[in-house]
Structures are given as C-alpha cells and as structure tokens.
Amino acid sequence: MIQVKDVVKTFDGFRALDGLSMEVPKGSIYGLVGPNGAGKSTILRHITGIYRQDAGQVLVDGAPVWENPRVKSRIASIPDELYSFLSASTRDMMKFYRQFYPRFDQSRYEALREAFPAVNERQAIRRLSKGMQKQAFFWLSLCCRPDVLVLDEPVDGLDPVMRRQVWSLLMGDVADYGTTVLVSSHNLRELEDVCDHVGILSHGKVLIQRSLSELQGNIVKMQVVFQEREAPALPEDLEVLHISQVGRIHTLIVRGAAEEVMNRLAVYAPILMEALPLTLEEIFIYELGGEDYAVRDIVL
C-alpha cells in the first residue's frame, strides 16, 4: 500500500531523512517508533504530501503522493500539531472536509456524534481543550472513509476511556474496510496492543521493520540460575545483547528464537531456566542500544 524508497530530505544542511525505505502493507496497523529527532514526523509529512523529498520515492498503491490530488483524497491525517481555521467549529470543518474527500460519509458523521459526546460541534475548535480537539479530528477523519490514515502521536491528551474508544473505532475500520493505519507514537506499550507491524527509526533511516510477532520472536529474555554463582563463559556466536545478575539469577537478553536459545543454554545444566517474551519497549531499547542510547546496563 505505502512504499517509501530511499527518501532523502535535508533542512538547512541537516539530513533529516537519510535514504529511508519502508513498506506498509495494506490493511495493517503499522507502528513507527524511534527516539526524538529520528525523522518520524518528517516521513509522515512526506507520506501525506506536505513535504517533497529531495530524492527517492513516496508511493501509495504505486502512485506518487506529491502534487497528486487523486491520491491525497484517499489519505486522512491527524498531525501532532492540530490545525483548524480560526473560528471554525467541528461542524464547519466537516463541511470543509466534505469538499475534498469524495467518500466523506455524512451519515457516519451523525452516528459518531454519540462516540464523542463531550465535543460541542458548534464551538470553535481552537477554544476546545487539546483532548477535545483530538476527539474532533478523529471524528472528522473517520468520516472521510480514507484508504490510508496517518496518525502522529494520536492519543496524546486523551483520557484512558477515550483512548480505548478511539482504538476500537480504528481497529473496526481496519477489519471492516481494510483501512491502512500508519501511527507514530512514544507510547510503545499502547502500540504493542494494536499494531501488527513495527518500524524502528534512527538517524533518518529505518533500522528494522517486521511484523510484531516476528520481531518479538527474534529476541528473548532468559532468566537462568547456573550451577555456580557466576555465569559460565558463553559461546561467542550466542548474541547476548545484555546480561545482569540479581543474587543467583542471571537475566540475559539474547537475539534468537526462544527454543534455540534454551537448547544452547541447556548444555550448562542450569538449575533453573525460563524464557520470557520481551515487550515492544524492551525490544526498542535493546535494538537501539548500539545506536545512540546508553542503555545496555539497564536491568529490566
């Protein structure tokens, strides 16, 4: 659905995107994660056609996004910095959106009023709280019936109940209409619950992109008690990303499938050995540990 090929973008000599490539499958919820300054918002603005790349391609279903009204009419976006006309209400913006999105669903707009009861649709959006503004733009964007929905820190400012409501609506659209959702967020715990694909950015490049199940299946946390108090010398080809010790319990973060790692450690006849799945947050920390984060000594 979305293809980004070797995209380069420079601002005043700073290379914000450095040959970034990524692919978002149709009908998926793709989580884009990375440290501040990695280029997340910049690539989202290319995918929505706000920025023009210096080099490379940004395609939706094989067609370029830049200066392509037909493609843009299939993309809805909720940026981190929300924008509405100075005195426009949610209902005013609905009429504006309706002119640009050929599939805008008026009946859904009326139906979703019950999903966002706290939003006064006749009050100027700029006079609403940040959380209410987010709700208003979710209301509008879902009515556009987009093929692609691009979200930058989408639930920031929403209370827990409304967060669950919004994610439920989004996942319903993915299931019922095959909507493709691309979401950038710092809330990795939340992404873990909703995303099926993840891309990890650093320094303007995608380091890793995989399905979440594949990503979680390729790195494992082992808790081991060896015969001796100290850990034995482990094989050099066993890629241990982190090791820590509390009492006699050694915690190892190892790249590889859990079963394979357990078989490798079984030769030391451990007294206790248990494989634990890593959270997306832990995977993010250890995948970026060699990049720009001094996190290898964090005990998780």
Secondary structure, DSSP 8 states (H G I E B T S, - for coil): -EEEEEEEEEETTEEEEEEEEEEE-TT-EEEEE--TTSSHHHHHHHHTTSS--SEEEEEETTEE-TT-HHHHTTEEEE-SS----TT-BHHHHHHHHHHH-TT--HHHHHHGGGTSTT--TTSBGGGS-HHHHHHHHHHHHHHT--SEEEEESTTTT--HHHHHHHHHHHHHHHHHH--EEEEE-S-HHHHHHH-SEEEEEETTEEEEEEEHHHHHTTEEEEEEE-SSSS-----TTS-EEEEEEETTEEEEEEES-HHHHHHHHHTT--SEEEEE---HHHHHHHHSTTTT---TT---
